[in-house]
Amino acid sequence: QVQLAESGGGLVQTGDSLSLSCTASGRIFSMHDMAWFRQAPGKDREFVAGITLGGGRTYYTDSVEGRFTISRDNAKNAMYLQMNSLKPEDTAVYYCAAGQWLSYREYEREEKYKLWGQGTQVTVSS
């Protein structure tokens, strides 16, 4: 069974940068749209960023637009999230997710994703 795995989380200070990676145990990236979600303590999981199968289109939630950049390398079976100008409100567990045939309206809907990683903790101190 294909599994997703996130890495790169950690403890940083406000204004710092951090880069997350998502890799898969099987070659699924060439067949799936991908996204990053996050879940802060006591809150529901929320969409952060999404990227189409070929990488031609990207989508971001308003709170990270201009600070975060999602990218992918299908040849390496990997996806990335570059996070700049981090804020304490970015503190959360970050998950990568894989889905298929998503319309742009569906990227934010977690029920549209069939594969999920275990998550990586990002903590931003003030």
Secondary structure, 3 states (H helix, E strand, C coil): CCCEEEECCEEEECCCCEEEEEEECCCCHHHCEEEEEEECCCCCCEEEEEECCCCCCEEECCCCCCCEEEEEEHHHCEEEEEECCCCHHHCEEEEEEEECCCCHHHCCCHHHEEEECCCEEEEEEC
